[in-house]
Amino acid sequence: MATMTGMSDALTPRARAREQTMRDIVRIGRTHLATEGAAALSLRAVARDLGLVSSAVYRYVASRDELLTLLVVDGYDELGDAVDTALAGVERSDHAGRLVAIGRAVRAWALAEPATYALLFGSPVPGYVAPAERTTGPGTRVVTRLVEVWEDAWLAGVVAVDDRPTPAPGLAEDLARIRRELAITAPDHLIARGVLVWAALFGCVSFEVFGQYGAGTLSRPEDLFEHHLAVLVGTVGLR
């Protein structure tokens, strides 16, 4: 579970106790997510396992949707931390190595935490809408690392994408907005290729996590994933 923010040493005993209770709620919520599924998540059940009366848990978490948001943010942060840890061992100039490290970290985390991965990237939970102001930052950590790879490669002059179809006017506007929002200089064709890599990476991981290849189809799914990573490195144009 990702570390919750806060300077525990500077908190009062009451604040530290509350922070620990919040950690416990998220931990137990993650356990229930794995055993019961997101749609069946219950604050009452979490309170029972925490040793609280059901009314007491609402002093910490206002609703089931609030609990889901805590789990979403915790999951995104844990995935982001896993990716950052993997990247720490790769030289900044090794753009292909960074892309491969991101892919491997995403796959490893997803296979270790399939229930949380499903909450983040699977079917929407009926009746729940994640609040953008709380989830967009954590939810874009991995894609930000991907963008950094191809932006750095572009600036270093080590990107080669020969076929450059002209984007439709509407798409060109979208890509220009993305360029402004992310403060990047990479051209349209590279941004579009990057979006393809992002979608393909999580598509490959989702196929494996959700068993879409079918039982017995692949004796070593990790070999197919490594092959896909090599294709994605070429797709984004890294030399």
N, C-alpha and C positions, 0 to 999 in steps of 0.2 A: 504494500500500500504506500502511496506517495506520502511524503512528510507534509503535514499541514503547516501553513505559514504561521509565523508568530515567534517572538523571542521569549521562550518559556522562562528563561532565567530572570527576566525583568518583570514577570507577571506576579500578581498577588496569589496567595494560596488558593483563593476561590477561583480566580481566573485560570490557574493551572489545572484545577480540578475540572472546570468546565471544558478546557481544551482536551483533557484526557478523555472525558465523556464523549466529546464529539469524535475523537479518534476511534473510540470503541464503537460508536454508532456506525461509522463508516465501515469499520472492520466487520462488524456483524452483518451490516447491510450487504457487503460484498459476499459474505458466506451465503446469505439467503438468496442473493442474485444467482449464485451458482447452483443452488439446490432447488429453488422454487421458480426462478425466472423473473424477469423484470415486471411483467404484467401482474404477477401474484405478490409482488413485494408489499409487505404490511408493516406499518410502524408499530402496531400492537405486538406483532411477533418479535420485532427487534427489541422493543421494550422488555418483553418477557425474558428474552435471552440475556439482556443487560441487567436484569434484576430490578427493573423499575416498574411501578404501576403504570398502566397505559397513559394515564393523564399526565404523568410527570415527564414523559418523553417529549411532549409538545412544548415544554419550556426550552428545548434544545432544537427541535426540528418541527416546523409548523405543519407539515403535511407530507403525504407520500411523494408528491411532486418535488418538494424541497429535498427529500431524501434522495430521489433520483438525480437531482441536480448535483448534490454532494458526490454521488457515486460517479457521475459523468466527469466532473472536474477532477476527482481523484484518479480516475482511469486515464484521462488525457495527460495529466501530469506524470503519472507513472510511466506511460508510454514515452512521453517526451524525455523523461529522465533516462530511460533505457537507451534511447537514441543518442542523447548527449554523452552518456558514458561510453557508448561504442565509438563515437566520433573522437573522443579524447585520445584514442590510441592511433589516430590516422593523421598524417601530415596534411596541413591545409592545402598544400600544392598538389596532393594526390586526389584529384577530383573524382576519378573513377572509383578509387578506393573508398572515398567518402560516400558515394552513392551506394556502393555495395554494402558498406557498414550500416547505413540507414536501413536498407532492405532487410538485411539479416536480423537487425535488432527488432524491427517491426514484426517479422515472422516469429522470432523466438518469444517475444512478449505475448503475441496473440495466441500461440499454441499453449503457453503457460497459463494464460488468463482468458480462456475462450468465452466465458460468460460476460466478462467486462468488455471484451472486444465486440461481442454481439450487441451489447447495450450501445456502444459507440458507433458501430458501423453496420449493424444488422437492421432488422425491421423496426420501424418506429414503435414505441410503446403507446398503445391506444390511450388517447386523452392527454398525453403529455407533450408539451412543447418546451424544449430547452431554452432558458432565457439567454439571449445572445450576449447580453452585457456581462454574463458570468462565464459563459462557455466558449466564446469565440477565441479569446486569447489562448487558453490551454489547448483548445481544439485545433489551432493552427500552428502549434509548435513544430510538428514534424514537417508539414509542408513548407514552413519557413526555412528549415534546414535544407530541404530539397532545392528551394529557390536559391539559397546561398551557394549551393554547389554549382549550378549552371550559370549563375551570375559571375561567380569568381572565375569559372572556366572561360566565359565570354571575355571578361576583362583581361585574362591572361593570354587570349588569342589561341586557345587550344580546343575550340569547338569547330567542328566541320559538319555542316548540314547542307548538302548540295541542292536538294529539291526544295524549293521555297514557294509553294503555291500561295497566291494572293488571297488573304482572308476576305470573306464577305464583309460588306460595310459594317453590319451590326457587330460581327465578331471583332473587327478591327477596333471598334469603339470600346468593346469590353476589354480587349487586350491593352489598349491605351490606359484605361482606368486602372487595371491591375498594375501596370507599370508605375503609374503615379502613386498608388496606394502602398506598393512595396518598395518604392524608391529604387527601382532597378533600371538598367540601361539596355538589357538584352532585347533584341528585336522581336517582332511579332512571331516569326516562325519558330524561334527558340522558346518563347513563352508557351506557344501552343504545343510544342513537343514536350515541354516540361509538364504541362497539364496531362498529357497522355501518359507520361511516366508515372506521375502521381496516381492516376486512375488505375493504370495497369498493375502497379505495385500492390495496391490494396485489393484489387480484383484477384490477383494471384493468391494473396494471403487469405482472402475470404473464401475462395474455392477450397482451399485446404482445410481451414478451420471448420467450415460448414459441411465438409464431406461431399462437395459437389463433383469431385472426380470419380466417385463411386468406389465402393469397397473392393480392394484387390486390384484396382487398375494400375496403381503405381507401387512397386516394391520399395522404392526409395524416393519419396516425394521431394526430399531435400535436393536431389540431383536435378529434378525438373526446375525447382525454384532457382538453383544456381544458374541453370541455362537461361532462364527468363531474365535474371539479373544481368547477365552478359548481353542479352539482346537489348535490354533497356539502356545500358551504358552506350551502346551503339545508336539507339534511337535518339537519345538526347544529343548525340554528335560529339561525344568526348573522344579525343584522339588518344 
